[in-house]
Amino acid sequence: MKKIIFVLLLLVSPFSLAVNKIIVPNIAGGSVDLLARKFAEYTENITKKSFIIENNGGAGGIIGFTNLIQSKPNTLMVSSSSWYIALVENKFQLKDFKPISVLAEAPLYLMVHTSSKLTCEKLKTSGTNYFIGSGGSGSQTSIVANFLIKEFNYITEIPYKSVKPSVLDLLGNQIHGTIIASTTDLQEPLMLLANSSKYTINGVPSFKECFGIEKTALGQFILIANLNSDEKFIVEMNDVAKRFVDDINIKKYYYDNGLVPKVTDSKKTKALIDSELVNWNNILK
């Protein structure tokens, strides 16, 4: 009996027993977390490897980024544009990571309660004191909230530890609006008033069209690996990312959650990251 068990153990590849980790530098339940879980499930089905999600929220993503750097080889991260913000602010260096692919893009939205009957014109001209929630200081939602604050001095940001509690306060009419990173947080009786892109999206006007604000910000969801990951693993994950974005069922998920499918190969990813770092550097000025 012992011999049989020993032979079976030899036949089992150590790679089949390994569990790969995907770090999300946000709390569970947000748009980044949900996309990461969708990607993990899809990747397991394709590669037959096990993937677990580890949420490391807080400090504008710094806790998650630090964990990624210190993790074992072939650890992944799905991050929002907070990754770019951390790089622009020199909290980390690009050389500390191995970027794999962009998985999606999405504008940020100003969401309000329907009972407030708040319109673009009313917010722009009334001069009333308004309180707008965000996901906390240094987050991309906070940066977009400040687009409004700099334009209208009667708007005040209320920074939360994440977007979820700001949505709960909005539901309870404790604040006048909140900035969200995707439509996963949209629910009745809340509505989207404006978006942070250059265009009207699904009937929701841009900040420029709504308030005359020229600044734009497009959130990106990016797949990253830690620096000591091997090249074969990077190539494999890039291939999975392409198949993930092209899958018809995943495209429906994107559409339902206000995300735009976008995938880049390893060569184009570097150029896109360089461009985004310039964009976020300009936004943060």
C-alpha positions in Angstrom: 0.0 0.0 0.0 2.8 2.4 0.9 4.5 1.7 -2.4 1.3 2.5 -4.3 1.0 5.8 -2.5 4.7 6.6 -3.2 4.2 5.9 -6.9 1.1 8.1 -7.1 3.0 11.0 -5.4 5.7 10.7 -8.0 3.2 10.9 -10.8 1.7 14.1 -9.4 3.5 17.1 -10.9 4.5 19.7 -8.3 3.1 22.3 -10.6 -0.4 20.8 -10.4 -0.3 21.2 -6.6 0.8 24.8 -6.7 -1.6 27.5 -6.0 -1.0 30.8 -7.8 -2.0 34.0 -6.1 -3.7 37.1 -7.6 -3.4 40.1 -5.4 -6.1 42.8 -5.5 -4.9 46.1 -3.9 -8.5 46.9 -2.9 -11.2 45.5 -0.6 -13.4 42.7 -1.7 -16.6 43.5 -3.7 -15.3 46.4 -5.8 -15.0 46.6 -9.6 -11.3 45.6 -9.6 -11.9 42.7 -7.2 -14.9 41.4 -9.3 -12.9 41.5 -12.5 -9.9 39.7 -10.8 -12.2 36.9 -9.6 -13.7 36.6 -13.1 -10.2 36.4 -14.6 -9.0 33.9 -11.9 -12.0 31.6 -12.7 -11.4 31.8 -16.4 -7.6 31.2 -16.0 -8.2 28.1 -13.9 -10.4 26.7 -16.6 -7.9 27.4 -19.3 -4.6 26.4 -17.6 -6.0 23.8 -15.1 -3.9 25.6 -12.4 -5.4 26.9 -9.1 -5.6 30.6 -8.5 -6.7 32.4 -5.3 -7.6 36.0 -4.7 -5.9 37.9 -1.9 -7.4 41.3 -1.1 -4.8 43.8 0.3 -6.8 47.0 0.5 -5.6 50.3 2.0 -3.0 53.1 1.7 -4.0 53.8 -2.0 -2.8 50.3 -3.1 0.6 50.6 -1.3 -0.1 47.5 0.9 -1.0 45.4 -2.1 1.9 46.6 -4.2 4.4 45.9 -1.4 3.0 42.4 -1.0 3.3 41.8 -4.7 7.0 42.8 -4.7 7.7 40.5 -1.7 5.7 37.5 -2.9 7.0 34.3 -4.4 7.6 34.0 -8.2 4.6 34.0 -10.6 2.4 36.0 -8.3 -0.1 38.2 -10.2 -2.0 41.4 -9.5 -5.1 43.0 -11.0 -5.0 46.7 -10.3 -6.8 49.8 -11.3 -5.1 53.1 -12.2 -4.0 53.4 -8.6 -0.9 51.5 -10.0 -0.1 54.4 -12.3 -0.7 56.9 -9.5 1.8 55.1 -7.2 4.4 55.1 -10.0 3.9 58.8 -10.8 4.2 59.7 -7.1 7.5 57.6 -7.0 6.2 55.2 -4.3 7.5 52.4 -6.5 9.5 52.0 -9.7 8.3 50.4 -12.9 11.4 48.1 -12.7 9.9 46.6 -9.6 7.2 44.8 -11.7 6.5 42.8 -14.9 3.5 44.3 -16.6 1.6 41.7 -18.6 -1.5 43.2 -20.2 -4.3 45.8 -19.8 -7.6 43.9 -19.3 -10.1 46.7 -19.5 -10.7 50.4 -19.5 -13.6 52.3 -17.9 -14.5 55.9 -17.2 -15.2 57.0 -13.7 -18.7 58.3 -12.9 -20.4 60.8 -10.7 -23.4 59.0 -9.2 -26.3 60.7 -7.4 -29.6 59.8 -5.7 -32.6 60.1 -8.0 -34.6 61.7 -5.1 -32.2 64.7 -5.1 -33.3 65.6 -8.6 -29.7 66.8 -9.1 -28.9 67.8 -12.7 -25.7 69.0 -14.4 -27.2 72.5 -14.6 -28.3 72.5 -10.9 -25.0 71.4 -9.6 -23.1 73.8 -11.9 -25.1 77.0 -11.1 -27.0 76.7 -7.8 -24.0 77.5 -5.5 -25.4 75.2 -2.9 -22.9 73.3 -0.7 -22.6 69.7 -2.0 -20.7 66.8 -0.5 -19.2 64.3 -2.9 -17.8 60.9 -1.7 -14.7 59.2 -2.9 -12.7 56.0 -2.2 -10.1 57.9 -0.1 -7.2 60.2 -0.4 -4.8 59.3 -3.3 -7.4 57.1 -5.0 -8.4 57.7 -8.6 -12.0 58.4 -7.4 -10.6 61.1 -5.2 -8.6 62.6 -8.1 -11.7 62.8 -10.2 -13.7 64.3 -7.3 -11.1 67.0 -7.2 -12.0 67.9 -10.9 -15.3 69.1 -9.5 -13.8 70.7 -6.3 -11.3 72.8 -8.3 -14.1 74.0 -10.7 -16.8 74.7 -8.0 -15.6 75.9 -4.6 -18.9 75.0 -3.0 -18.3 71.2 -3.5 -16.5 69.3 -0.7 -15.0 65.8 -1.0 -15.8 63.3 1.7 -13.0 60.7 1.5 -14.0 57.1 2.6 -11.7 54.1 3.1 -13.3 52.6 -0.1 -16.1 53.4 -2.5 -18.6 50.9 -0.9 -19.3 52.9 2.3 -19.7 56.1 0.2 -22.4 54.3 -1.9 -24.2 53.3 1.3 -24.2 56.9 2.6 -25.5 58.0 -0.8 -28.3 55.5 -0.6 -29.2 57.0 2.8 -29.0 60.5 1.4 -26.2 61.4 3.8 -24.1 62.8 0.9 -25.1 64.3 -2.5 -23.0 62.1 -4.8 -20.0 59.8 -5.0 -17.4 59.0 -7.6 -17.4 55.3 -8.7 -14.9 53.5 -10.9 -17.4 51.3 -12.7 -21.1 50.7 -12.9 -20.9 47.6 -10.6 -21.9 50.0 -7.8 -24.9 51.3 -9.6 -28.3 50.3 -8.1 -31.7 51.8 -7.8 -32.6 54.5 -6.8 -29.1 55.8 -7.8 -28.3 57.2 -11.2 -25.2 58.2 -13.2 -24.9 62.0 -13.8 -21.6 62.4 -15.7 -18.5 60.4 -16.7 -14.8 61.3 -16.7 -14.1 60.5 -20.4 -14.3 62.8 -23.4 -17.6 61.3 -24.7 -21.2 60.5 -23.8 -21.3 56.9 -22.8 -24.6 55.0 -22.7 -26.5 58.3 -22.5 -24.3 59.6 -19.6 -22.6 62.9 -20.6 -18.9 63.6 -20.1 -17.7 66.1 -17.4 -17.0 68.6 -20.2 -20.5 68.3 -21.6 -22.0 68.4 -18.1 -19.9 70.9 -16.3 -17.5 72.4 -18.8 -14.5 70.6 -17.2 -11.8 69.9 -19.7 -9.8 67.3 -17.6 -10.5 63.6 -18.3 -9.5 60.4 -16.6 -9.9 56.9 -17.9 -9.4 54.1 -15.4 -7.5 51.0 -16.6 -7.5 47.5 -15.1 -4.0 46.1 -15.6 -2.6 42.6 -15.1 0.9 42.7 -13.4 3.4 40.0 -12.2 6.1 40.4 -9.6 9.6 40.9 -10.9 11.0 37.4 -10.2 8.2 35.7 -12.3 9.6 33.5 -15.1 9.2 34.5 -18.8 7.2 31.3 -19.7 4.6 32.2 -17.1 4.4 35.8 -18.4 3.8 34.6 -22.0 1.2 32.1 -20.8 -0.7 34.8 -18.8 -0.6 37.2 -21.7 -2.1 34.5 -24.0 -4.8 33.8 -21.4 -5.6 37.6 -21.1 -6.1 37.8 -24.9 -8.5 34.8 -24.8 -10.3 36.3 -21.8 -11.0 39.6 -23.4 -12.1 38.0 -26.7 -14.5 35.4 -25.0 -18.1 36.2 -25.9 -19.4 35.6 -22.4 -16.7 37.8 -20.9 -17.6 40.6 -23.3 -21.2 40.4 -22.0 -19.8 40.8 -18.5 -17.8 43.8 -19.6 -20.9 45.4 -21.2 -23.1 44.7 -18.1 -20.5 46.4 -15.8 -19.6 49.4 -17.9 -16.2 48.2 -18.9 -14.5 48.4 -22.3 -12.5 45.3 -23.3 -8.9 46.1 -24.1 -5.9 43.8 -24.2 -2.3 44.4 -25.2 0.5 42.1 -26.0 3.8 42.4 -24.0 5.4 44.7 -26.6 2.5 47.1 -26.8 1.9 47.1 -23.0 5.2 48.9 -22.3 4.3 51.7 -24.8 0.8 52.0 -23.4 2.1 52.2 -19.8 4.5 55.0 -20.8 1.7 56.9 -22.3 -0.6 56.4 -19.3 2.2 57.5 -16.9 2.4 60.8 -18.9 -1.4 61.2 -18.7 -1.6 60.6 -15.0 1.3 62.9 -14.3 -0.6 65.6 -16.1 -3.8 64.8 -14.2 -2.0 64.9 -10.8 -0.4 68.3 -11.5 
